[in-house]
Amino acid sequence: MTTKQHTSSFSSRAENEALPALASYLLSLISIKQSNLCVSADVHTTSALLRLAEEVGDSICVLKTHADIIDDFCDRTIKGLQEIATRKHFLIFEDRKFGDIGNTVQSQYSRGPLRIATWAHLTNAHIFPGPAIIPSLQSAAHSALVSLNQSVSTEISIGTPRGSIDGGSTTGTDAGDDDDFEPFVSSIPADSSSTPHHQPESIQQQNQQNGALSPTSSNFDMSHRRTSIVTATTTISQTFEPSPPNPASLSRTLSSSSGNKPLDRDSALIELGPPPHARGLLLLAEMSSENNLMHPPYTATCLSLARQHKDFVLGFVAQHNITQREKGDEFLVFVPGVAFADEDGRGSRGDGKGQRWRGPYEVVQGGADVVIVGRGVLGARDRGVEAERYRREAWRGYEELVRGAKKQR
């Protein structure tokens, strides 16, 4: 299979109207931040995850997570990560590597303690279970997004006509007079418990000692009960996140800087806005570990299936650019196994556990759109500084690749 690496700029690729909104958004985000770096957050606590996101957020376009290794993963994890992602402008990629029958992966994606589809913009999957895994995940993503946009609330109004306290009549015009109505309004969310509230025994005893009437008291006179009017109103509402700006319009904004005028990154990020209300899938086409079983025919099948689901499959996790531009492929390629060479200058090396590493410049020159770095950043003394170092080197590889292609035209 012959491949041809992308030599067009990220901003020009974002203009392709055939791309899913999330892919177009990511390409624009990469161009604005001048970052094609994804950091792999292989940490084990919520505090460690959020601390890492704060440290590297300005230098990355994507943060890759492993939610199932977070010991205390909870709603605080999700909300904290989403807040930082919004503020630092990066997407969240949950590296779940789905690989099961359709019904099972749907539940794994949208339910359980992780509920991945509700917070991760991107996830990935193997295709060895068969082609059905792709539409199954897409259907689960759609259902999860619809439920996120829908809220149900119930408002209960309780009113007591004053006349009923003394046994007076509530009929006639007085019954509808607002001046004779004592309202009580309570808003109850849809998931609130409907279990009746019971007073603690100590409070009941105190009320009886003070002479207060209680339903359990022997002197409770049924004739003194208030007549109440109860009104319940249930409201179902749906909201949708704004769509991203037109890629062509954004591209003109980015290219409007003439000469040596620097890009106004903050203004461009404001115009880009939040990510679209969408989810995307990456197919695992190749791995960086030695002697893995993802042989060329398997990789070719990944590419074939991706072409059949371009509205959901945004690209691949691979070791090189497996796409074929001449056939209209516009997928993103994420490449893991990236680390700087050792101080002695050695290039490719491993960790003794099957992992092989290559430098960011080399990987981008080989056709990677986004480089994934894990331990190279996590093990650094200053992770923010090291992430910026990887960003600069990966971006240098991209700029030289595009510049070289322009000279050949």
KEKE-3310 file (N, C-alpha, C; in steps of 0.2 Angstrom, whole numbers, plus 5000, padded with zeros to 4 digits):
npx = (5004:5004:5008:5005:5011:5003:5006:5000:4995:4989:4979:4974:4969:4959:4949:4942:4926:4921:4925:4921:4914:4921:4934:4938:4938:4948:4960:4960:4962:4975:4982:4981:4986:4998:5003:5006:5005:5001:4999:5001:4992:4997:4993:4988:4979:4966:4970:4983:4981:4974:4983:4994:4987:4985:4999:5004:4994:4994:5003:4999:4988:4979:4974:4978:4970:4969:4956:4953:4963:4964:4963:4954:4943:4930:4915:4921:4933:4930:4923:4933:4943:4937:4935:4948:4952:4944:4948:4962:4961:4961:4958:4950:4956:4951:4959:4953:4953:4943:4936:4926:4910:4896:4885:4891:4901:4894:4888:4900:4905:4896:4890:4891:4904:4913:4907:4912:4908:4901:4911:4923:4931:4937:4939:4946:4947:4949:4947:4946:4935:4925:4917:4905:4908:4911:4899:4891:4897:4896:4882:4880:4887:4879:4867:4871:4875:4863:4856:4864:4861:4848:4837:4827:4814:4804:4792:4784:4770:4762:4748:4738:4722:4718:4706:4703:4710:4703:4692:4684:4674:4680:4674:4667:4671:4681:4689:4698:4705:4721:4725:4721:4729:4742:4756:4768:4783:4792:4806:4811:4823:4824:4830:4828:4825:4809:4805:4796:4798:4804:4803:4816:4816:4819:4816:4802:4798:4802:4793:4781:4783:4783:4770:4766:4756:4756:4756:4756:4751:4740:4731:4728:4718:4708:4699:4705:4714:4723:4716:4723:4730:4738:4750:4758:4771:4780:4795:4803:4818:4829:4846:4859:4876:4885:4889:4905:4915:4914:4926:4932:4931:4938:4950:4954:4955:4966:4976:4977:4986:5000:5016:5028:5020:5014:5004:4988:4985:4976:4964:4961:4958:4947:4938:4937:4930:4921:4923:4914:4898:4901:4907:4922:4930:4945:4954:4963:4977:4990:5003:5016:5023:5035:5034:5020:5004:4997:4997:5001:4989:4979:4980:4977:4963:4958:4959:4950:4938:4937:4935:4922:4915:4916:4910:4911:4923:4938:4952:4967:4977:4993:5009:5014:5010:4996:4987:4980:4981:4979:4967:4958:4958:4957:4961:4966:4982:4988:5002:5010:5023:5034:5049:5063:5080:5092:5105:5117:5115:5108:5096:5082:5075:5070:5060:5062:5051:5045:5041:5044:5054:5054:5060:5052:5053:5057:5046:5036:5041:5039:5026:5016:5002:4999:5009:5011:5016:5022:5029:5041:5038:5031:5041:5049:5058:5053:5038:5030:5039:5046:5036:5034:5046:5045:5034:5039:5049:5041:5033:5042:5046:5034:5033:5044:5042:5030:5035:5045:5037:5031:5041:5044:5033)
npy = (4994:5010:5026:5043:5057:5070:5086:5098:5114:5114:5123:5125:5112:5112:5119:5110:5105:5093:5087:5080:5091:5091:5086:5096:5107:5103:5103:5117:5121:5116:5123:5136:5136:5132:5119:5102:5092:5079:5075:5060:5056:5047:5044:5041:5046:5058:5071:5071:5070:5082:5091:5089:5092:5106:5110:5106:5111:5123:5120:5109:5101:5091:5081:5065:5052:5039:5033:5022:5019:5028:5029:5036:5040:5051:5061:5074:5072:5072:5085:5094:5091:5095:5108:5113:5110:5118:5131:5130:5127:5113:5097:5082:5065:5049:5035:5022:5010:5001:4985:4974:4965:4974:4978:4977:4986:4998:5000:5001:5012:5023:5021:5015:5018:5027:5033:5037:5043:5055:5065:5064:5070:5062:5045:5028:5013:4995:4985:4972:4965:4966:4975:4981:4987:5000:5008:5005:5011:5024:5026:5025:5036:5047:5045:5048:5061:5067:5065:5072:5085:5087:5092:5089:5096:5099:5109:5112:5119:5124:5129:5137:5142:5155:5156:5143:5139:5143:5135:5142:5145:5141:5143:5152:5169:5172:5161:5161:5172:5180:5186:5179:5168:5157:5154:5141:5137:5125:5119:5104:5093:5082:5070:5069:5062:5053:5049:5051:5064:5061:5066:5067:5056:5063:5076:5075:5072:5083:5093:5088:5090:5104:5106:5106:5101:5084:5071:5059:5062:5060:5070:5076:5085:5081:5090:5102:5102:5110:5115:5112:5117:5110:5111:5105:5106:5101:5103:5100:5103:5107:5110:5116:5115:5128:5128:5126:5140:5145:5135:5141:5154:5156:5152:5163:5173:5168:5169:5182:5189:5199:5199:5200:5200:5194:5180:5183:5175:5174:5181:5173:5161:5164:5167:5155:5147:5136:5118:5108:5101:5086:5069:5059:5046:5036:5024:5010:5006:5003:4999:5004:4995:4981:4967:4966:4961:4968:4968:4972:4969:4970:4983:4989:4986:4993:5006:5005:5003:5015:5024:5021:5026:5041:5051:5049:5042:5049:5047:5039:5029:5026:5021:5027:5038:5032:5035:5038:5051:5053:5046:5053:5053:5061:5060:5061:5057:5050:5047:5037:5032:5041:5050:5060:5057:5048:5056:5052:5052:5042:5036:5028:5018:5008:5002:4990:4983:4981:4992:5005:5019:5035:5050:5067:5075:5067:5058:5067:5071:5059:5059:5060:5068:5072:5070:5058:5059:5052:5046:5053:5067:5065:5061:5071:5084:5097:5098:5106:5114:5104:5099:5110:5110:5098:5102:5112:5106:5096:5104:5111:5101:5099:5112:5112:5102:5106:5118:5112:5105:5116:5121:5112:5113)
npz = (5000:4995:5002:5005:5013:5022:5016:5016:5025:5042:5044:5031:5028:5037:5031:5023:5018:5019:5030:5046:5059:5071:5068:5059:5068:5077:5069:5066:5079:5082:5072:5077:5090:5087:5090:5089:5098:5109:5125:5136:5149:5160:5174:5192:5201:5204:5208:5203:5189:5186:5190:5181:5169:5171:5171:5158:5149:5141:5131:5123:5111:5113:5127:5132:5141:5153:5160:5167:5176:5186:5202:5211:5202:5198:5198:5201:5195:5182:5180:5184:5175:5163:5165:5165:5152:5144:5148:5145:5132:5124:5118:5124:5125:5127:5130:5128:5120:5114:5111:5108:5107:5099:5107:5120:5120:5118:5130:5138:5134:5136:5149:5166:5179:5172:5160:5147:5135:5139:5142:5135:5121:5111:5107:5106:5096:5093:5078:5077:5083:5073:5059:5065:5077:5075:5070:5081:5092:5088:5088:5102:5106:5100:5107:5120:5119:5116:5128:5137:5133:5138:5150:5164:5175:5189:5196:5211:5218:5233:5240:5253:5257:5267:5274:5277:5288:5299:5297:5288:5273:5256:5245:5231:5225:5234:5235:5224:5226:5226:5237:5248:5248:5252:5246:5243:5236:5227:5219:5211:5205:5191:5195:5209:5225:5228:5240:5255:5267:5284:5300:5312:5327:5339:5336:5335:5348:5354:5349:5354:5367:5368:5365:5352:5338:5332:5320:5326:5338:5352:5354:5342:5331:5318:5312:5311:5301:5287:5272:5257:5241:5228:5215:5202:5190:5176:5167:5152:5144:5131:5126:5115:5111:5104:5086:5078:5071:5054:5045:5034:5035:5047:5043:5035:5044:5051:5042:5039:5045:5040:5032:5045:5056:5071:5075:5082:5094:5105:5101:5090:5096:5103:5093:5087:5097:5108:5108:5095:5098:5098:5095:5092:5083:5084:5075:5080:5071:5070:5081:5093:5100:5101:5089:5088:5083:5073:5057:5040:5032:5041:5045:5033:5032:5042:5037:5026:5032:5039:5029:5026:5036:5038:5044:5058:5061:5064:5062:5064:5076:5074:5066:5056:5042:5036:5027:5011:5001:4987:4985:4991:5005:5021:5034:5052:5059:5073:5082:5093:5105:5107:5110:5116:5111:5121:5131:5126:5113:5106:5095:5091:5104:5118:5131:5138:5139:5128:5122:5109:5105:5096:5090:5091:5080:5070:5069:5065:5053:5046:5043:5054:5061:5074:5088:5101:5117:5132:5145:5142:5146:5158:5167:5168:5177:5177:5170:5163:5156:5149:5141:5132:5126:5118:5110:5103:5095:5088:5081:5073:5065:5057:5051:5043:5034:5027:5022:5013:5004:4998:4991:4981:4973)
capx = (5000:5008:5005:5007:5010:5000:5010:4996:4995:4983:4973:4970:4965:4953:4944:4938:4919:4919:4927:4917:4915:4926:4941:4940:4940:4955:4965:4961:4965:4982:4985:4981:4991:5005:5005:5003:5007:4997:5003:4998:4992:4997:4994:4984:4974:4963:4974:4989:4979:4972:4990:4997:4983:4987:5006:5005:4989:4996:5008:4996:4981:4975:4977:4976:4969:4967:4952:4952:4969:4963:4960:4948:4939:4923:4913:4926:4938:4927:4922:4940:4947:4933:4936:4955:4952:4940:4952:4968:4960:4963:4953:4952:4956:4951:4963:4950:4954:4937:4937:4921:4904:4893:4881:4895:4905:4890:4888:4906:4906:4891:4887:4896:4907:4917:4903:4917:4905:4899:4916:4929:4929:4939:4941:4948:4944:4951:4942:4946:4928:4921:4915:4899:4910:4911:4892:4889:4900:4893:4875:4881:4889:4874:4862:4874:4875:4856:4854:4867:4857:4841:4836:4820:4814:4797:4790:4778:4767:4757:4744:4733:4718:4718:4700:4702:4713:4697:4686:4680:4673:4685:4671:4665:4676:4687:4694:4703:4709:4728:4727:4719:4732:4748:4760:4775:4785:4799:4809:4813:4826:4821:4833:4827:4821:4802:4804:4793:4803:4802:4806:4819:4812:4821:4812:4795:4797:4803:4787:4776:4784:4781:4763:4764:4752:4759:4751:4756:4749:4733:4726:4728:4711:4707:4695:4709:4719:4722:4715:4729:4730:4745:4751:4765:4773:4786:4797:4808:4821:4835:4850:4864:4882:4886:4894:4912:4915:4915:4933:4935:4931:4943:4957:4955:4957:4973:4980:4976:4992:5004:5023:5031:5015:5013:4997:4985:4982:4970:4958:4959:4955:4940:4934:4936:4925:4921:4922:4907:4895:4902:4912:4925:4934:4952:4955:4970:4979:4997:5006:5023:5026:5038:5031:5013:5000:4994:5001:4998:4982:4974:4980:4973:4956:4956:4958:4944:4932:4937:4932:4915:4912:4920:4907:4913:4930:4942:4958:4970:4983:4997:5016:5016:5004:4994:4982:4981:4979:4976:4961:4954:4959:4958:4961:4972:4986:4991:5008:5013:5030:5038:5053:5069:5085:5096:5110:5122:5113:5105:5089:5076:5076:5064:5059:5063:5044:5042:5040:5050:5053:5057:5060:5046:5054:5057:5039:5032:5043:5037:5019:5012:4999:4999:5013:5009:5022:5020:5035:5046:5035:5029:5046:5053:5058:5048:5034:5028:5045:5048:5030:5035:5051:5042:5029:5043:5052:5036:5031:5048:5046:5029:5034:5049:5038:5026:5040:5049:5033:5030:5047:5043:5028)
capy = (5000:5016:5031:5050:5061:5077:5092:5105:5116:5112:5128:5124:5106:5113:5122:5105:5105:5086:5085:5081:5097:5090:5086:5103:5111:5101:5106:5124:5122:5114:5129:5142:5135:5129:5113:5096:5088:5076:5072:5055:5057:5040:5045:5037:5050:5064:5077:5071:5071:5089:5095:5088:5096:5113:5111:5106:5113:5128:5117:5104:5101:5085:5077:5058:5050:5032:5034:5016:5018:5033:5026:5039:5043:5052:5067:5079:5071:5075:5092:5097:5091:5099:5116:5115:5109:5124:5136:5130:5125:5107:5091:5076:5059:5044:5029:5016:5004:4997:4979:4969:4965:4980:4979:4978:4993:5004:5001:5003:5019:5028:5019:5014:5024:5031:5037:5041:5047:5061:5070:5063:5072:5057:5039:5024:5006:4990:4983:4964:4962:4966:4982:4983:4991:5008:5011:5004:5017:5030:5026:5027:5043:5051:5045:5051:5068:5070:5065:5078:5092:5087:5092:5089:5099:5099:5114:5110:5125:5122:5135:5136:5147:5157:5155:5136:5138:5143:5131:5146:5143:5143:5144:5158:5173:5172:5155:5163:5178:5179:5189:5174:5162:5157:5149:5138:5134:5121:5116:5097:5091:5075:5064:5069:5056:5055:5047:5056:5066:5060:5070:5062:5055:5068:5082:5074:5072:5090:5096:5086:5093:5111:5107:5106:5095:5079:5066:5054:5064:5058:5076:5079:5086:5081:5096:5108:5102:5115:5113:5114:5116:5108:5112:5102:5108:5098:5106:5097:5108:5105:5115:5113:5119:5132:5125:5130:5145:5142:5135:5145:5161:5156:5152:5169:5176:5166:5170:5189:5192:5199:5200:5197:5202:5188:5178:5185:5168:5174:5183:5167:5156:5167:5166:5147:5146:5129:5112:5107:5095:5080:5064:5056:5039:5034:5017:5007:5003:5001:5000:5005:4989:4976:4961:4966:4958:4972:4967:4977:4968:4973:4991:4991:4985:4999:5012:5004:5004:5022:5027:5020:5030:5047:5056:5048:5041:5055:5046:5033:5028:5022:5022:5032:5040:5026:5037:5039:5057:5052:5043:5058:5052:5067:5058:5063:5052:5051:5043:5036:5030:5047:5053:5062:5053:5049:5061:5049:5053:5037:5038:5024:5014:5005:5002:4984:4980:4980:4999:5008:5026:5039:5058:5070:5078:5061:5056:5071:5070:5053:5059:5061:5074:5073:5065:5057:5059:5050:5046:5059:5073:5064:5060:5077:5088:5103:5095:5112:5116:5099:5099:5115:5108:5093:5105:5116:5101:5093:5110:5112:5095:5101:5118:5111:5097:5110:5122:5108:5104:5121:5122:5107:5114)
capz = (5000:4995:5005:5003:5019:5022:5016:5017:5031:5046:5043:5024:5028:5041:5026:5019:5020:5019:5036:5052:5063:5077:5064:5057:5074:5080:5064:5067:5086:5081:5069:5081:5096:5084:5094:5087:5104:5114:5131:5138:5156:5163:5182:5195:5205:5201:5209:5199:5183:5186:5191:5175:5164:5172:5169:5151:5145:5136:5125:5119:5107:5115:5132:5132:5147:5155:5166:5171:5180:5191:5208:5214:5197:5200:5195:5202:5190:5175:5180:5184:5168:5158:5166:5163:5145:5142:5149:5142:5125:5122:5118:5129:5121:5132:5127:5130:5116:5114:5107:5110:5103:5099:5113:5126:5119:5119:5138:5141:5131:5139:5156:5172:5183:5168:5156:5143:5130:5141:5143:5131:5114:5106:5110:5100:5096:5088:5073:5077:5084:5066:5057:5068:5082:5073:5071:5088:5096:5085:5091:5109:5107:5099:5113:5126:5118:5117:5135:5140:5132:5140:5157:5167:5182:5192:5201:5215:5221:5238:5243:5258:5258:5274:5277:5279:5294:5304:5295:5284:5266:5251:5239:5228:5223:5238:5234:5219:5227:5228:5244:5253:5246:5255:5242:5245:5229:5228:5213:5212:5199:5189:5198:5216:5228:5230:5247:5260:5273:5291:5306:5317:5333:5344:5334:5336:5355:5356:5347:5358:5374:5367:5364:5345:5336:5328:5317:5331:5345:5353:5354:5335:5329:5311:5310:5311:5295:5282:5265:5252:5234:5225:5208:5199:5183:5174:5161:5149:5140:5127:5124:5111:5111:5097:5081:5077:5066:5047:5044:5029:5038:5052:5040:5032:5050:5053:5036:5038:5047:5034:5034:5051:5061:5074:5075:5088:5096:5110:5097:5086:5100:5105:5087:5087:5102:5111:5103:5093:5102:5094:5097:5086:5085:5081:5074:5081:5065:5071:5088:5094:5103:5096:5088:5089:5078:5068:5051:5035:5030:5046:5044:5027:5033:5046:5032:5022:5037:5041:5023:5026:5042:5038:5049:5065:5062:5062:5060:5067:5080:5069:5067:5051:5039:5032:5022:5004:4999:4980:4985:4995:5013:5025:5041:5056:5061:5080:5083:5100:5106:5105:5116:5114:5112:5127:5131:5122:5106:5103:5092:5093:5109:5121:5139:5140:5140:5121:5119:5105:5105:5091:5092:5088:5073:5065:5068:5061:5046:5043:5042:5059:5062:5081:5092:5108:5122:5139:5150:5141:5149:5165:5171:5168:5183:5175:5165:5158:5151:5144:5136:5128:5122:5113:5106:5098:5090:5083:5076:5068:5060:5053:5047:5038:5030:5023:5018:5008:4999:4994:4986:4976:4968)
cpx = (5004:5004:5008:5006:5007:5006:5007:4996:4989:4977:4970:4967:4959:4947:4940:4931:4917:4921:4922:4919:4921:4933:4943:4942:4947:4961:4966:4964:4973:4986:4986:4986:4998:5007:5001:5005:5001:5001:4998:4998:4991:4998:4988:4979:4971:4967:4980:4987:4977:4979:4993:4994:4985:4994:5007:5000:4990:5000:5005:4989:4976:4979:4974:4975:4968:4963:4952:4958:4969:4959:4954:4944:4932:4921:4917:4931:4936:4926:4929:4943:4943:4935:4943:4955:4949:4945:4959:4968:4964:4958:4955:4951:4956:4954:4960:4951:4949:4938:4932:4915:4900:4889:4885:4899:4901:4889:4894:4908:4902:4888:4893:4899:4911:4913:4907:4913:4902:4904:4922:4927:4931:4940:4944:4946:4948:4946:4942:4939:4924:4919:4909:4902:4910:4904:4889:4891:4897:4886:4876:4883:4883:4869:4865:4874:4868:4854:4858:4864:4850:4841:4828:4819:4806:4797:4784:4776:4762:4754:4739:4729:4717:4712:4699:4705:4708:4691:4682:4679:4678:4681:4669:4671:4682:4692:4699:4706:4716:4729:4725:4723:4740:4752:4766:4777:4792:4800:4812:4816:4823:4823:4832:4823:4814:4800:4802:4799:4800:4806:4810:4815:4813:4817:4805:4794:4798:4796:4781:4777:4782:4774:4761:4761:4757:4754:4751:4753:4742:4728:4726:4720:4711:4704:4699:4715:4717:4720:4720:4728:4737:4745:4758:4766:4780:4788:4803:4811:4827:4839:4856:4870:4882:4891:4900:4911:4916:4923:4936:4936:4937:4950:4959:4958:4964:4978:4981:4982:4997:5011:5025:5026:5014:5005:4994:4981:4976:4964:4956:4956:4948:4935:4932:4931:4926:4921:4915:4904:4895:4907:4916:4929:4940:4952:4962:4973:4986:4999:5013:5027:5029:5034:5023:5010:4996:4998:4997:4991:4977:4974:4976:4965:4954:4955:4952:4938:4931:4933:4924:4911:4916:4916:4908:4920:4935:4949:4961:4975:4987:5005:5019:5010:5001:4988:4984:4978:4976:4969:4956:4954:4961:4958:4967:4975:4989:4996:5011:5020:5035:5042:5059:5074:5089:5102:5116:5121:5110:5098:5084:5079:5070:5065:5060:5057:5041:5041:5046:5048:5056:5056:5054:5047:5054:5050:5035:5034:5041:5029:5014:5009:5000:5004:5011:5015:5019:5025:5040:5044:5034:5035:5051:5053:5053:5044:5031:5033:5046:5042:5031:5041:5049:5038:5034:5046:5047:5034:5036:5048:5040:5030:5039:5046:5034:5030:5043:5044:5031:5035:5047:5038:5029)
cpy = (5006:5022:5038:5054:5067:5082:5099:5107:5114:5117:5127:5117:5107:5116:5116:5104:5098:5083:5085:5088:5096:5089:5093:5108:5109:5103:5113:5125:5121:5120:5135:5142:5133:5124:5107:5090:5086:5073:5066:5055:5050:5041:5041:5040:5056:5070:5077:5072:5079:5093:5095:5092:5103:5114:5111:5108:5118:5125:5112:5105:5096:5082:5070:5055:5042:5032:5028:5015:5024:5030:5029:5043:5044:5059:5073:5078:5074:5082:5096:5097:5095:5106:5118:5115:5115:5130:5136:5128:5119:5102:5086:5069:5053:5038:5023:5009:4999:4991:4973:4969:4972:4982:4981:4985:4999:5005:5003:5010:5024:5026:5018:5020:5029:5035:5041:5045:5054:5066:5070:5065:5066:5051:5034:5017:5001:4988:4975:4961:4962:4973:4985:4988:4998:5011:5010:5009:5023:5031:5028:5034:5048:5051:5048:5059:5071:5070:5071:5085:5092:5087:5092:5092:5099:5104:5112:5117:5122:5128:5133:5142:5149:5156:5148:5135:5138:5139:5135:5143:5145:5143:5151:5162:5173:5167:5157:5169:5177:5181:5184:5167:5162:5152:5147:5135:5130:5118:5109:5095:5084:5069:5064:5064:5058:5052:5052:5058:5064:5063:5065:5062:5060:5075:5081:5074:5079:5094:5094:5089:5101:5112:5107:5100:5090:5074:5060:5055:5062:5064:5079:5079:5086:5087:5102:5108:5107:5112:5116:5113:5115:5108:5109:5103:5105:5101:5102:5102:5104:5111:5112:5118:5123:5128:5129:5135:5141:5141:5139:5152:5161:5156:5159:5174:5175:5168:5178:5193:5193:5201:5196:5198:5195:5187:5180:5179:5169:5176:5177:5162:5158:5166:5159:5145:5139:5124:5111:5101:5089:5075:5061:5050:5039:5027:5015:5003:5000:5002:5001:5000:4984:4970:4961:4963:4962:4973:4971:4975:4971:4980:4993:4990:4991:5005:5011:5005:5011:5026:5026:5024:5037:5052:5055:5046:5047:5054:5039:5034:5023:5024:5027:5034:5035:5028:5038:5045:5057:5049:5047:5057:5059:5065:5060:5057:5053:5045:5042:5034:5035:5049:5055:5057:5053:5054:5058:5050:5048:5039:5033:5019:5012:5005:4995:4980:4980:4987:5001:5015:5029:5046:5061:5073:5072:5059:5060:5071:5064:5053:5060:5068:5076:5068:5065:5055:5057:5051:5052:5065:5071:5063:5066:5081:5094:5101:5100:5113:5110:5098:5104:5113:5103:5097:5109:5111:5098:5098:5111:5107:5097:5107:5116:5106:5101:5115:5118:5107:5110:5123:5118:5108:5119)
cpz = (5000:4998:5004:5009:5017:5021:5016:5024:5035:5044:5036:5024:5032:5037:5023:5022:5021:5026:5042:5056:5068:5074:5062:5063:5077:5075:5065:5074:5085:5078:5073:5087:5094:5089:5091:5092:5108:5119:5134:5146:5160:5171:5185:5200:5202:5202:5204:5191:5182:5186:5184:5169:5165:5169:5162:5146:5139:5130:5121:5116:5110:5122:5132:5139:5147:5161:5170:5176:5186:5197:5211:5208:5199:5196:5195:5197:5183:5175:5180:5178:5163:5159:5164:5155:5141:5142:5146:5134:5122:5122:5122:5125:5126:5128:5129:5126:5116:5109:5110:5106:5104:5105:5119:5125:5120:5126:5141:5139:5135:5146:5160:5175:5178:5163:5151:5138:5132:5142:5138:5124:5109:5110:5104:5101:5091:5084:5073:5079:5078:5065:5062:5074:5081:5074:5078:5093:5094:5088:5098:5110:5106:5105:5119:5125:5119:5124:5139:5139:5134:5147:5159:5174:5183:5197:5204:5219:5226:5241:5248:5259:5265:5278:5280:5286:5300:5302:5290:5277:5261:5245:5237:5226:5227:5237:5229:5220:5229:5235:5249:5252:5249:5251:5245:5238:5230:5221:5214:5205:5198:5193:5206:5219:5229:5237:5252:5265:5279:5296:5310:5323:5338:5343:5336:5344:5357:5355:5352:5365:5374:5365:5357:5343:5332:5326:5322:5338:5346:5353:5347:5332:5321:5308:5309:5305:5290:5276:5260:5245:5231:5218:5206:5192:5181:5168:5159:5144:5137:5125:5120:5111:5104:5093:5081:5072:5059:5046:5039:5031:5043:5049:5037:5038:5052:5048:5035:5040:5041:5036:5040:5057:5064:5075:5082:5090:5101:5106:5093:5090:5102:5099:5086:5091:5105:5106:5101:5098:5098:5097:5091:5088:5081:5081:5076:5075:5066:5078:5088:5098:5099:5095:5089:5082:5073:5061:5046:5032:5035:5046:5038:5028:5038:5042:5028:5026:5038:5035:5023:5032:5043:5043:5056:5066:5059:5060:5063:5072:5076:5070:5061:5047:5034:5027:5015:5001:4992:4980:4990:5003:5016:5032:5045:5059:5068:5080:5090:5100:5104:5111:5113:5115:5118:5126:5127:5115:5102:5101:5095:5099:5112:5128:5142:5141:5133:5118:5115:5105:5099:5093:5088:5081:5068:5064:5064:5054:5042:5042:5047:5059:5069:5084:5099:5112:5129:5144:5149:5144:5156:5169:5171:5175:5182:5169:5160:5153:5146:5139:5130:5123:5116:5108:5101:5093:5086:5078:5071:5063:5055:5048:5041:5032:5025:5019:5012:5003:4995:4989:4980:4971:4963)
residu = (MET:THR:THR:LYS:GLN:HIS:THR:SER:SER:PHE:SER:SER:ARG:ALA:GLU:ASN:GLU:ALA:LEU:PRO:ALA:LEU:ALA:SER:TYR:LEU:LEU:SER:LEU:ILE:SER:ILE:LYS:GLN:SER:ASN:LEU:CYS:VAL:SER:ALA:ASP:VAL:HIS:THR:THR:SER:ALA:LEU:LEU:ARG:LEU:ALA:GLU:GLU:VAL:GLY:ASP:SER:ILE:CYS:VAL:LEU:LYS:THR:HIS:ALA:ASP:ILE:ILE:ASP:ASP:PHE:CYS:ASP:ARG:THR:ILE:LYS:GLY:LEU:GLN:GLU:ILE:ALA:THR:ARG:LYS:HIS:PHE:LEU:ILE:PHE:GLU:ASP:ARG:LYS:PHE:GLY:ASP:ILE:GLY:ASN:THR:VAL:GLN:SER:GLN:TYR:SER:ARG:GLY:PRO:LEU:ARG:ILE:ALA:THR:TRP:ALA:HIS:LEU:THR:ASN:ALA:HIS:ILE:PHE:PRO:GLY:PRO:ALA:ILE:ILE:PRO:SER:LEU:GLN:SER:ALA:ALA:HIS:SER:ALA:LEU:VAL:SER:LEU:ASN:GLN:SER:VAL:SER:THR:GLU:ILE:SER:ILE:GLY:THR:PRO:ARG:GLY:SER:ILE:ASP:GLY:GLY:SER:THR:THR:GLY:THR:ASP:ALA:GLY:ASP:ASP:ASP:ASP:PHE:GLU:PRO:PHE:VAL:SER:SER:ILE:PRO:ALA:ASP:SER:SER:SER:THR:PRO:HIS:HIS:GLN:PRO:GLU:SER:ILE:GLN:GLN:GLN:ASN:GLN:GLN:ASN:GLY:ALA:LEU:SER:PRO:THR:SER:SER:ASN:PHE:ASP:MET:SER:HIS:ARG:ARG:THR:SER:ILE:VAL:THR:ALA:THR:THR:THR:ILE:SER:GLN:THR:PHE:GLU:PRO:SER:PRO:PRO:ASN:PRO:ALA:SER:LEU:SER:ARG:THR:LEU:SER:SER:SER:SER:GLY:ASN:LYS:PRO:LEU:ASP:ARG:ASP:SER:ALA:LEU:ILE:GLU:LEU:GLY:PRO:PRO:PRO:HIS:ALA:ARG:GLY:LEU:LEU:LEU:LEU:ALA:GLU:MET:SER:SER:GLU:ASN:ASN:LEU:MET:HIS:PRO:PRO:TYR:THR:ALA:THR:CYS:LEU:SER:LEU:ALA:ARG:GLN:HIS:LYS:ASP:PHE:VAL:LEU:GLY:PHE:VAL:ALA:GLN:HIS:ASN:ILE:THR:GLN:ARG:GLU:LYS:GLY:ASP:GLU:PHE:LEU:VAL:PHE:VAL:PRO:GLY:VAL:ALA:PHE:ALA:ASP:GLU:ASP:GLY:ARG:GLY:SER:ARG:GLY:ASP:GLY:LYS:GLY:GLN:ARG:TRP:ARG:GLY:PRO:TYR:GLU:VAL:VAL:GLN:GLY:GLY:ALA:ASP:VAL:VAL:ILE:VAL:GLY:ARG:GLY:VAL:LEU:GLY:ALA:ARG:ASP:ARG:GLY:VAL:GLU:ALA:GLU:ARG:TYR:ARG:ARG:GLU:ALA:TRP:ARG:GLY:TYR:GLU:GLU:LEU:VAL:ARG:GLY:ALA:LYS:LYS:GLN:ARG)
# end
